[in-house]
Amino acid sequence: MSPLVNSAVLYKNPRFWQVALLTAYCLLCLFFFSLMRFGVELTDEGYYLNYIASPASYAPNTSQFGYIYHPLFKLLGFDIAGFRMTGHFISLALATALSWQVLLLLESHKLVEFSTSKRVVIAAYASIPVLFSLTLSNYWLATPSYNTLNLQALIVTLIGSTLLLRNERRFSVLAITVICLGGWLSFMAKPSSALALGLLIGLTILLQEKLLRYKYLLFGLMLLSVLWLTSAYSMSNGLNDFFNRLIESKNMLDLLGAGHSSNLFRVDSINWSSGLAKNLAIGSILSCFILITIIRSPRPAFWRWLFSISFILLVIMLHQPLLRWLSFDFYSMLIICPMLALLMLLLVRRMRLLRHTSSLSPYILLVLLAAMPGVYALGTSNNLWHAANSAILFWCLASFVLVALIDKDAELKRQLIQSLTMLFVIFSVMCLSVSAHNPYRQSNPIHQQSSALKAPNSNGVLYVEQATASLLSRLGESANNAGFSKHTPIIDLTGHYPGIVYFLGGTAPGYPWLIGGYQGSSDFAAKALSHATCISLANAWLLIETRGPRSVRFNAIHQAGLPEAAKYQVVDMADSLSGQSWDAYKNGERHKIVLMRPHHDIAVVSAQCEERRKQINGTVDYGS
């Protein structure tokens, strides 16, 4: 047989395309994982790194993500790039498992049917939208955080829910165990999300068979009790102390006034703009065209289409000018375009949902998936729609369930699910590519950052902007020459540079980030510092920013107990990073970061701090 004939046979072989597609999927994932070696943002990521590196140092915190991620970070030798890759690989693996379980549930109710090989490919590609967790409000921010853990927790919970909704008793104990694990992780990440999740899952369990529902609830409550007790005694001095810390942290956030803990059940506007309208219009038209084209194509054409699109995506990622037609206004909303196209297709072709199914399970799953982005976003101080976009995976999978419930033949539903999978991948990669070119509070695209930066306590290297590397190198050298040693406390009064504390090898006393820029920032900082020991505050170096846009008042350290006798000597001054920008920097005004060391008798100032705290609060040192 001639090579030409061999090629033709291979081209028509579905196995060949399935292997090719999985290869393209791996290359796609490797591309995004390779970007995790680049960039660092010294505000939010600084907070994450401080907390994860030493969670036991910070008593009051509404999220316990530092405790959950600390063993992994330590296992990886505090390598930031490796931690990022591993954290998001876990998300990708969980998303693939959830996609697989959703397809199995639909097949168990005879709504759709896929071969094992096709299910593998669809489940893998359907997991790509989970990489939206690499972004924060459309901007690239790769270090795993409480949001990442919350997303992983919700995925775990839904994996257990799909097992439960299959109504097979052999999976019952496993399903409840997985649900409880996910619920516990959600509580550790974000209690506000865990509250809403508990209500939804509780209703789901109550809709099961009467004989089993009470057994499920009892077993679940017992398991959750064990997990909570274990957490309370490993992270604090018992259950009472654990919940007191949560209450104290909530009170601190109220004091800050950033909106994290108030008006949880609000509904934010989408902020319509001409740019957003253009994005949605172009995306929806493209989605409709591809959906209709693929549906009308011969059956094997799907694999050829999807493989071709994979290469187009690589071109898009490597040639950013092709994406210039995108407006940055809510550009991540593009991912809903396939769903809008699907709804338009259903209306135009007058497709109806099935009126009778063997079980309510698919409808329950549809509601759960549709609600999860809202559950994920609950408690954020950012726009809810921006926050929900990071959990867009659930809406993508909800569209699969919606298609499966259409009163049409199985072949059409298979084609629609396959087409939607391809579209979700296209728009996910386009949006993530734009994010990588717009990293959070950084001046240059991720892949253009080339200055090596070695993290403390690690052999791992990040590649960051030249200005960031120079600033950290200069401050580190000056600090070392002035006698700074690792794990020395540094009080960051800049309000937005906790990352400098981390990369100097110091620790942030009281709280991993003294958040500046809000009306209650100074009171928040004072309260946070009051949880540090007096000896720690007396030993602490200071980091301030002259006329900084987010600076915390110097008086906060005195409110926390340090006496007026505490004196400091300037070690170095350097220009602030304009790329790590707040609005005040956009006017071209430059500020100075000042690093200072204590220039007083440590023992005397510590003793005076103890006395001052007794006078202010009538209590002993909070940190003792």
C-alpha positions as CSV (number, residue, x, y, z in Angstrom):
1,M,0.0,0.0,0.0
2,S,1.4,3.4,-1.0
3,P,2.2,6.0,1.6
4,L,-0.5,8.2,0.1
5,V,-3.1,5.6,0.8
6,N,-1.7,5.0,4.3
7,S,-2.1,8.7,5.0
8,A,-5.7,8.8,3.7
9,V,-6.6,5.8,5.9
10,L,-4.9,7.4,8.9
11,Y,-6.7,10.7,8.2
12,K,-10.1,8.9,8.4
13,N,-9.2,6.9,11.5
14,P,-11.0,8.4,14.5
15,R,-8.4,7.0,16.9
16,F,-5.7,9.0,15.1
17,W,-7.7,12.2,15.7
18,Q,-8.4,11.3,19.3
19,V,-4.7,10.8,20.0
20,A,-3.8,14.0,18.1
21,L,-6.4,15.9,20.1
22,L,-5.1,14.7,23.5
23,T,-1.5,15.6,22.3
24,A,-2.7,19.1,21.4
25,Y,-4.5,19.3,24.8
26,C,-1.2,18.4,26.6
27,L,0.7,21.0,24.6
28,L,-2.0,23.6,25.4
29,C,-1.7,22.9,29.1
30,L,2.1,22.9,29.0
31,F,2.0,26.4,27.4
32,F,0.0,27.9,30.2
33,F,2.0,26.0,32.9
34,S,5.2,27.4,31.4
35,L,3.9,30.9,31.9
36,M,3.7,30.3,35.7
37,R,7.5,30.8,35.9
38,F,7.0,34.5,35.1
39,G,5.9,37.5,37.0
40,V,5.1,38.4,40.5
41,E,2.7,41.0,42.0
42,L,3.8,42.3,45.4
43,T,0.4,43.1,46.8
44,D,-2.1,40.2,46.6
45,E,0.5,37.6,45.8
46,G,2.6,39.0,48.6
47,Y,-0.3,38.4,51.0
48,Y,-0.8,34.8,49.7
49,L,2.9,33.9,50.0
50,N,3.2,35.4,53.5
51,Y,0.2,33.4,54.8
52,I,1.0,30.1,53.0
53,A,4.7,30.2,54.1
54,S,3.8,30.6,57.8
55,P,0.1,30.2,58.5
56,A,0.6,29.6,62.2
57,S,1.9,33.1,62.7
58,Y,-1.5,34.6,62.0
59,A,-4.3,33.8,64.4
60,P,-7.3,35.8,63.1
61,N,-8.1,35.1,59.5
62,T,-11.4,34.3,57.9
63,S,-9.7,32.0,55.4
64,Q,-7.5,29.1,56.4
65,F,-6.1,28.5,52.9
66,G,-2.6,29.1,54.3
67,Y,-2.9,25.9,56.5
68,I,-4.2,23.8,53.6
69,Y,-1.6,24.9,51.1
70,H,1.4,25.1,53.5
71,P,2.3,21.4,53.4
72,L,2.3,21.4,49.6
73,F,4.4,24.6,49.5
74,K,6.9,23.2,52.0
75,L,7.0,19.8,50.1
76,L,8.0,21.7,46.9
77,G,10.8,23.5,48.8
78,F,8.9,26.9,48.8
79,D,9.4,27.0,45.0
80,I,6.8,29.6,43.9
81,A,6.7,28.5,40.2
82,G,6.4,24.8,41.2
83,F,3.7,25.7,43.7
84,R,1.8,27.6,41.0
85,M,2.0,24.7,38.6
86,T,1.1,22.0,41.1
87,G,-1.9,24.0,42.4
88,H,-3.4,24.6,39.0
89,F,-2.6,21.1,37.9
90,I,-4.8,19.9,40.8
91,S,-7.6,22.3,39.6
92,L,-7.2,20.9,36.1
93,A,-7.3,17.3,37.3
94,L,-10.4,17.9,39.4
95,A,-12.2,19.7,36.6
96,T,-11.5,16.8,34.3
97,A,-12.9,14.4,36.9
98,L,-16.0,16.6,37.2
99,S,-16.5,16.8,33.5
100,W,-16.2,13.0,33.3
101,Q,-18.7,12.5,36.1
102,V,-21.2,14.9,34.5
103,L,-21.0,13.0,31.2
104,L,-21.4,9.6,33.1
105,L,-24.5,10.9,34.9
106,L,-26.1,12.0,31.7
107,E,-25.3,8.7,30.1
108,S,-26.7,6.8,33.1
109,H,-30.0,8.5,32.5
110,K,-29.8,7.6,28.8
111,L,-29.8,11.3,27.8
112,V,-26.6,11.1,25.7
113,E,-24.1,8.4,24.9
114,F,-20.3,8.6,24.1
115,S,-17.7,6.1,23.5
116,T,-15.0,5.9,26.3
117,S,-12.4,7.5,24.0
118,K,-14.6,10.4,23.1
119,R,-15.6,10.9,26.7
120,V,-11.9,11.1,27.6
121,V,-11.3,13.8,25.0
122,I,-14.4,15.9,25.8
123,A,-13.8,15.7,29.6
124,A,-10.1,16.8,29.1
125,Y,-11.0,19.7,26.9
126,A,-14.0,20.7,29.0
127,S,-11.6,21.3,31.9
128,I,-9.7,24.1,30.2
129,P,-12.1,26.9,31.5
130,V,-10.9,26.0,35.0
131,L,-7.7,27.9,34.2
132,F,-9.7,31.1,34.6
133,S,-8.6,30.7,38.2
134,L,-5.3,32.1,36.9
135,T,-7.0,35.5,36.7
136,L,-8.3,38.1,39.1
137,S,-10.8,40.6,37.6
138,N,-9.5,39.7,34.1
139,Y,-5.8,40.2,35.0
140,W,-3.2,37.4,35.3
141,L,-2.5,36.4,38.9
142,A,-1.1,32.9,39.0
143,T,-0.3,32.2,42.7
144,P,-3.0,29.9,44.3
145,S,-5.0,31.6,46.9
146,Y,-8.3,31.3,48.9
147,N,-10.1,31.7,45.6
148,T,-8.2,28.8,44.1
149,L,-8.9,26.6,47.1
150,N,-12.6,27.6,47.1
151,L,-12.9,26.7,43.4
152,Q,-11.2,23.3,44.0
153,A,-13.6,22.8,47.0
154,L,-16.7,23.5,44.9
155,I,-15.5,21.1,42.2
156,V,-14.8,18.4,44.7
157,T,-18.3,18.9,46.2
158,L,-19.9,18.6,42.8
159,I,-18.0,15.4,42.0
160,G,-19.6,13.9,45.1
161,S,-23.0,15.4,44.1
162,T,-22.9,13.8,40.7
163,L,-22.0,10.4,42.3
164,L,-25.0,10.9,44.6
165,L,-27.3,11.9,41.8
166,R,-26.6,8.7,39.9
167,N,-28.9,7.0,42.5
168,E,-26.6,4.0,42.8
169,R,-26.3,2.9,46.4
170,R,-22.8,1.5,45.9
171,F,-21.6,5.0,45.5
172,S,-23.6,6.5,48.4
173,V,-20.9,6.4,51.2
174,L,-18.2,7.6,48.7
175,A,-20.4,10.4,47.5
176,I,-21.2,11.8,50.9
177,T,-17.6,11.5,51.9
178,V,-16.5,13.5,48.9
179,I,-19.2,16.1,49.4
180,C,-18.2,16.6,53.1
181,L,-14.5,16.9,52.1
182,G,-15.5,19.6,49.5
183,G,-17.7,21.4,52.0
184,W,-15.0,21.4,54.6
185,L,-12.4,22.7,52.1
186,S,-14.9,25.5,51.1
187,F,-15.3,26.5,54.7
188,M,-11.5,26.6,55.1
189,A,-11.2,28.7,52.0
190,K,-14.2,31.0,52.2
191,P,-16.9,30.6,54.9
192,S,-19.4,32.7,53.0
193,S,-19.3,30.3,50.0
194,A,-19.5,27.3,52.4
195,L,-22.7,28.7,53.9
196,A,-24.5,28.9,50.5
197,L,-23.0,25.6,49.4
198,G,-24.3,23.8,52.5
199,L,-27.8,25.1,51.8
200,L,-27.7,23.8,48.2
201,I,-26.2,20.4,49.0
202,G,-28.6,19.9,52.0
203,L,-31.6,20.5,49.7
204,T,-30.0,18.0,47.2
205,I,-29.7,15.3,49.8
206,L,-33.3,15.9,51.0
207,L,-34.5,15.2,47.5
208,Q,-33.1,11.7,47.6
209,E,-35.1,8.6,48.6
210,K,-36.8,9.0,52.0
211,L,-35.2,6.0,53.5
212,L,-31.7,7.2,52.7
213,R,-31.9,10.9,53.1
214,Y,-31.7,10.9,56.9
215,K,-28.8,8.4,56.8
216,Y,-26.9,10.6,54.4
217,L,-27.5,13.7,56.5
218,L,-26.5,12.0,59.7
219,F,-23.4,10.5,58.2
220,G,-22.4,13.8,56.5
221,L,-22.9,15.8,59.8
222,M,-20.8,13.3,61.7
223,L,-18.0,13.4,59.1
224,L,-18.0,17.2,59.0
225,S,-17.9,17.3,62.8
226,V,-14.7,15.2,62.7
227,L,-13.1,17.4,60.0
228,W,-14.0,20.6,61.9
229,L,-12.7,19.3,65.2
230,T,-9.5,18.1,63.6
231,S,-9.1,21.5,62.0
232,A,-9.9,23.4,65.3
233,Y,-7.4,21.5,67.4
234,S,-4.6,21.5,64.7
235,M,-4.9,25.2,63.8
236,S,-5.9,26.6,67.2
237,N,-6.5,25.7,70.9
238,G,-9.9,24.1,70.3
239,L,-13.2,24.6,68.7
240,N,-14.1,27.7,70.9
241,D,-10.8,29.4,70.1
242,F,-11.1,28.5,66.4
243,F,-14.5,30.2,66.0
244,N,-13.5,33.1,68.2
245,R,-10.7,33.7,65.7
246,L,-13.1,33.7,62.8
247,I,-15.4,36.2,64.6
248,E,-12.4,38.4,65.4
249,S,-11.2,38.3,61.8
250,K,-14.7,39.2,60.6
251,N,-14.7,42.2,63.0
252,M,-11.4,43.3,61.7
253,L,-12.7,43.2,58.1
254,D,-15.7,45.3,59.2
255,L,-13.2,47.7,60.8
256,L,-11.3,47.9,57.5
257,G,-14.5,48.8,55.6
258,A,-13.5,47.2,52.3
259,G,-16.9,45.5,51.8
260,H,-15.7,41.9,52.2
261,S,-18.1,41.0,55.0
262,S,-21.1,43.3,54.3
263,N,-24.0,43.0,51.8
264,L,-23.2,39.4,50.9
265,F,-26.3,38.9,48.9
266,R,-26.1,41.9,46.6
267,V,-26.5,41.8,42.8
268,D,-23.9,43.9,40.9
269,S,-24.4,45.4,37.5
270,I,-22.4,44.1,34.5
271,N,-21.4,47.7,33.6
272,W,-22.4,47.5,29.9
273,S,-20.1,49.3,27.5
274,S,-19.5,49.5,23.8
275,G,-16.5,47.3,24.2
276,L,-18.4,44.6,26.0
277,A,-21.2,44.8,23.5
278,K,-18.7,44.4,20.6
279,N,-17.1,41.4,22.3
280,L,-20.4,39.6,22.9
281,A,-21.7,40.4,19.4
282,I,-18.6,39.1,17.6
283,G,-18.2,36.1,19.9
284,S,-21.9,35.1,19.6
285,I,-21.8,35.4,15.8
286,L,-18.7,33.3,15.6
287,S,-20.2,30.7,18.0
288,C,-23.4,30.4,16.0
289,F,-21.4,30.0,12.7
290,I,-19.2,27.2,14.2
291,L,-22.1,25.5,15.9
292,I,-24.2,25.4,12.7
293,T,-21.3,24.4,10.5
294,I,-20.2,21.5,12.7
295,I,-23.7,20.2,13.3
296,R,-24.2,20.0,9.5
297,S,-20.8,18.4,8.9
298,P,-20.2,14.7,8.5
299,R,-19.6,12.9,11.7
300,P,-15.8,12.4,11.5
301,A,-15.4,16.1,10.7
302,F,-15.7,17.1,14.4
303,W,-12.2,15.7,15.2
304,R,-10.6,17.4,12.2
305,W,-12.3,20.7,13.1
306,L,-11.2,20.5,16.7
307,F,-7.6,19.6,15.8
308,S,-7.4,22.4,13.3
309,I,-8.8,24.8,15.9
310,S,-6.1,23.7,18.4
311,F,-3.4,24.9,16.0
312,I,-5.3,28.1,15.5
313,L,-5.3,28.6,19.2
314,L,-1.5,28.2,19.3
315,V,-1.2,30.9,16.6
316,I,-3.5,33.2,18.6
317,M,-1.4,32.7,21.7
318,L,1.9,33.4,19.9
319,H,0.6,36.3,17.9
320,Q,-1.1,38.8,20.2
321,P,-2.0,41.3,17.5
322,L,-4.6,38.9,16.2
323,L,-6.5,39.6,19.5
324,R,-6.5,43.4,19.2
325,W,-10.1,43.4,18.1
326,L,-11.0,42.4,21.7
327,S,-12.0,45.1,24.1
328,F,-10.6,44.7,27.6
329,D,-13.9,45.7,29.1
330,F,-15.2,42.5,30.7
331,Y,-13.5,40.6,27.9
332,S,-13.7,37.4,29.9
333,M,-17.5,37.5,29.4
334,L,-16.6,36.1,25.9
335,I,-16.8,32.7,27.4
336,I,-20.6,33.0,27.7
337,C,-20.9,33.5,23.9
338,P,-21.2,29.8,23.2
339,M,-24.0,29.6,25.7
340,L,-25.8,32.6,24.1
341,A,-25.4,31.0,20.7
342,L,-26.8,27.7,22.1
343,L,-29.9,29.6,23.5
344,M,-30.4,31.3,20.2
345,L,-30.1,28.0,18.4
346,L,-32.7,26.4,20.7
347,L,-35.1,29.3,20.1
348,V,-34.7,29.4,16.4
349,R,-35.1,25.7,15.9
350,R,-37.9,25.6,18.6
351,M,-36.2,22.9,20.6
352,R,-37.9,22.0,23.9
353,L,-36.7,20.3,27.0
354,L,-37.7,16.8,27.9
355,R,-40.9,16.8,29.9
356,H,-40.4,13.3,31.3
357,T,-37.2,11.8,32.5
358,S,-36.4,8.8,34.6
359,S,-35.3,11.0,37.5
360,L,-35.0,14.6,38.6
361,S,-31.2,14.2,38.9
362,P,-30.2,15.9,35.6
363,Y,-32.4,19.0,36.5
364,I,-30.9,19.1,40.0
365,L,-27.4,18.9,38.6
366,L,-28.3,21.7,36.1
367,V,-29.4,24.0,39.0
368,L,-26.3,23.1,41.0
369,L,-23.9,23.9,38.2
370,A,-25.7,27.1,37.3
371,A,-25.6,28.3,40.9
372,M,-21.9,27.5,41.6
373,P,-20.3,30.6,40.1
374,G,-22.6,32.7,42.4
375,V,-21.6,30.6,45.4
376,Y,-18.0,31.0,44.5
377,A,-18.2,34.8,44.2
378,L,-20.2,35.2,47.4
379,G,-18.4,37.5,49.9
380,T,-16.1,39.2,47.4
381,S,-15.6,43.0,47.6
382,N,-15.1,43.0,43.8
383,N,-17.7,43.0,41.1
384,L,-19.6,39.7,41.4
385,W,-19.6,39.1,37.7
386,H,-15.8,39.6,37.5
387,A,-15.4,37.1,40.4
388,A,-17.9,34.6,39.0
389,N,-15.9,34.4,35.7
390,S,-13.1,32.6,37.5
391,A,-15.7,29.8,38.1
392,I,-17.0,29.8,34.5
393,L,-16.3,26.0,34.3
394,F,-19.6,25.3,36.0
395,W,-21.6,27.3,33.5
396,C,-19.8,25.5,30.7
397,L,-20.8,22.1,32.2
398,A,-24.3,23.4,32.8
399,S,-24.7,23.9,29.1
400,F,-23.8,20.2,28.5
401,V,-26.6,19.2,30.8
402,L,-29.0,21.7,29.1
403,V,-28.2,20.1,25.7
404,A,-28.7,16.6,27.1
405,L,-32.2,17.6,28.3
406,I,-33.3,18.7,24.8
407,D,-36.1,16.6,23.3
408,K,-34.0,15.6,20.2
409,D,-32.1,12.6,18.9
410,A,-28.9,11.5,20.6
411,E,-26.7,12.3,17.6
412,L,-27.7,15.9,17.5
413,K,-27.0,16.3,21.2
414,R,-23.6,14.6,20.8
415,Q,-22.7,17.1,18.1
416,L,-23.8,20.0,20.1
417,I,-21.8,19.0,23.2
418,Q,-18.7,18.4,21.1
419,S,-19.2,21.8,19.4
420,L,-19.6,23.6,22.7
421,T,-16.5,21.9,24.0
422,M,-14.5,23.3,21.1
423,L,-16.0,26.8,21.5
424,F,-15.3,26.9,25.2
425,V,-11.6,26.0,24.5
426,I,-11.3,28.7,21.9
427,F,-12.7,31.5,24.0
428,S,-10.9,30.3,27.2
429,V,-7.5,30.4,25.5
430,M,-8.2,33.7,23.8
431,C,-9.2,35.3,27.2
432,L,-6.3,33.7,29.1
433,S,-3.9,34.9,26.4
434,V,-5.2,38.5,26.9
435,S,-4.8,38.0,30.7
436,A,-1.2,36.9,30.3
437,H,-0.5,40.1,28.3
438,N,-2.2,42.1,31.2
439,P,-0.8,40.8,34.4
440,Y,-2.2,42.2,37.6
441,R,-0.5,45.5,38.6
442,Q,2.5,44.8,36.4
443,S,3.7,46.9,33.4
444,N,4.8,44.2,30.9
445,P,3.2,41.0,29.6
446,I,4.1,37.9,31.5
447,H,6.4,36.4,28.8
448,Q,8.4,39.6,28.4
449,Q,9.6,39.5,32.1
450,S,13.1,38.1,32.0
451,S,15.0,39.2,35.2
452,A,15.7,36.2,37.4
453,L,14.5,36.5,41.0
454,K,15.4,33.9,43.6
455,A,12.8,33.4,46.3
456,P,13.8,33.1,50.0
457,N,14.3,29.5,51.4
458,S,14.1,28.1,47.9
459,N,16.3,27.2,44.9
460,G,13.4,28.1,42.6
461,V,13.7,31.1,40.3
462,L,11.0,33.4,39.0
463,Y,11.4,35.7,36.0
464,V,10.1,39.1,36.8
465,E,10.2,42.7,35.6
466,Q,13.6,44.4,35.7
467,A,12.3,47.2,38.0
468,T,10.9,44.6,40.5
469,A,14.1,42.5,40.5
470,S,16.3,45.6,41.0
471,L,14.2,46.9,43.8
472,L,14.1,43.6,45.7
473,S,17.8,43.1,45.1
474,R,18.8,46.6,46.3
475,L,16.6,46.4,49.4
476,G,17.8,42.9,50.2
477,E,21.5,43.9,49.9
478,S,21.0,47.0,52.0
479,A,19.1,45.0,54.7
480,N,21.8,42.3,54.8
481,N,24.6,44.9,55.1
482,A,22.6,46.5,58.0
483,G,22.4,43.2,59.9
484,F,19.1,41.8,58.8
485,S,18.5,38.1,59.4
486,K,15.9,35.8,58.0
487,H,12.5,35.6,59.7
488,T,13.0,39.0,61.2
489,P,9.6,40.8,61.6
490,I,9.0,43.7,59.1
491,I,6.0,46.0,59.7
492,D,4.8,47.0,56.2
493,L,3.1,50.4,56.5
494,T,3.1,51.0,52.7
495,G,-0.4,49.3,52.6
496,H,0.4,47.4,49.4
497,Y,3.8,45.8,49.5
498,P,3.6,42.7,51.7
499,G,5.5,40.9,48.9
500,I,8.6,42.9,49.7
501,V,8.4,41.5,53.3
502,Y,8.3,38.0,51.8
503,F,11.1,38.4,49.3
504,L,13.4,40.0,51.9
505,G,13.0,36.8,53.9
506,G,11.1,38.5,56.7
507,T,7.8,37.9,58.4
508,A,4.8,40.1,58.7
509,P,3.8,40.4,62.4
510,G,0.1,40.2,63.2
511,Y,-1.4,39.8,59.8
512,P,0.1,38.8,56.4
513,W,-1.0,42.1,54.8
514,L,-1.7,45.4,56.5
515,I,-4.2,46.5,53.8
516,G,-4.1,50.2,53.0
517,G,-6.3,52.5,51.0
518,Y,-9.5,52.2,53.0
519,Q,-11.1,54.4,55.6
520,G,-10.4,52.0,58.4
521,S,-7.0,50.8,57.2
522,S,-5.0,52.3,60.1
523,D,-7.4,50.9,62.7
524,F,-7.3,47.6,60.9
525,A,-3.5,47.7,61.0
526,A,-3.4,48.6,64.7
527,K,-5.8,45.7,65.5
528,A,-3.8,43.3,63.4
529,L,-0.5,44.3,65.0
530,S,-2.0,44.0,68.5
531,H,-2.1,40.2,67.8
532,A,1.7,40.1,67.5
533,T,3.8,39.8,70.7
534,C,5.5,42.9,72.0
535,I,9.0,41.4,71.6
536,S,8.1,40.8,67.9
537,L,7.0,44.4,67.4
538,A,10.1,45.8,69.3
539,N,12.4,43.7,67.0
540,A,10.5,44.6,63.8
541,W,11.9,46.6,61.0
542,L,9.7,49.2,59.2
543,L,8.8,49.6,55.5
544,I,7.0,52.8,54.6
545,E,6.2,54.7,51.5
546,T,6.6,58.5,51.3
547,R,3.2,60.1,50.4
548,G,2.1,56.6,49.3
549,P,-1.4,56.2,47.8
550,R,-2.2,53.4,50.2
551,S,0.0,54.2,53.2
552,V,-1.1,53.2,56.7
553,R,-0.7,55.9,59.3
554,F,2.5,55.6,61.4
555,N,0.4,56.0,64.5
556,A,-0.9,52.5,64.0
557,I,2.2,51.0,65.6
558,H,1.6,53.1,68.7
559,Q,-2.1,52.1,68.8
560,A,-0.8,48.5,68.8
561,G,1.2,49.1,71.9
562,L,4.7,50.4,70.7
563,P,5.7,53.4,72.9
564,E,7.0,56.7,71.6
565,A,10.4,55.6,72.7
566,A,10.6,53.3,69.6
567,K,13.1,54.9,67.2
568,Y,14.1,53.8,63.7
569,Q,17.1,54.4,61.4
570,V,16.9,54.6,57.7
571,V,18.6,51.7,55.9
572,D,17.7,52.5,52.3
573,M,15.4,54.5,50.1
574,A,14.3,53.4,46.6
575,D,11.7,54.4,44.0
576,S,8.3,52.7,44.2
577,L,7.3,50.4,41.3
578,S,5.0,52.3,39.0
579,G,3.9,49.0,37.4
580,Q,2.5,47.8,40.7
581,S,0.1,50.6,40.2
582,W,-2.7,52.1,42.1
583,D,-4.6,55.1,40.6
584,A,-2.3,57.6,42.3
585,Y,0.7,56.3,40.3
586,K,-1.0,56.9,37.0
587,N,-0.4,60.6,37.3
588,G,3.3,60.0,36.9
589,E,4.0,60.9,40.5
590,R,6.8,58.9,42.0
591,H,7.1,57.8,45.6
592,K,9.9,56.5,47.8
593,I,10.0,53.2,49.6
594,V,11.9,53.5,52.9
595,L,13.4,50.6,54.8
596,M,14.2,51.3,58.4
597,R,15.7,49.2,61.2
598,P,15.0,49.5,65.0
599,H,17.3,51.9,66.7
600,H,16.3,51.4,70.3
601,D,16.8,49.1,73.2
602,I,14.7,46.0,72.3
603,A,14.1,44.8,75.9
604,V,13.1,48.3,77.1
605,V,10.7,49.0,74.3
606,S,9.1,45.5,74.6
607,A,8.5,46.0,78.3
608,Q,7.0,49.4,77.7
609,C,4.8,47.9,75.0
610,E,3.5,45.4,77.5
611,E,2.6,48.1,80.0
612,R,1.1,50.3,77.3
613,R,-1.2,47.5,76.2
614,K,-2.4,46.9,79.7
615,Q,-3.3,50.6,80.0
616,I,-5.0,50.7,76.5
617,N,-6.9,47.4,76.7
618,G,-6.8,46.4,80.3
619,T,-5.6,43.0,79.1
620,V,-2.4,41.1,78.7
621,D,-0.5,40.9,75.4
622,Y,-2.7,39.3,72.7
623,G,0.2,37.3,71.3
624,S,1.4,35.9,74.5
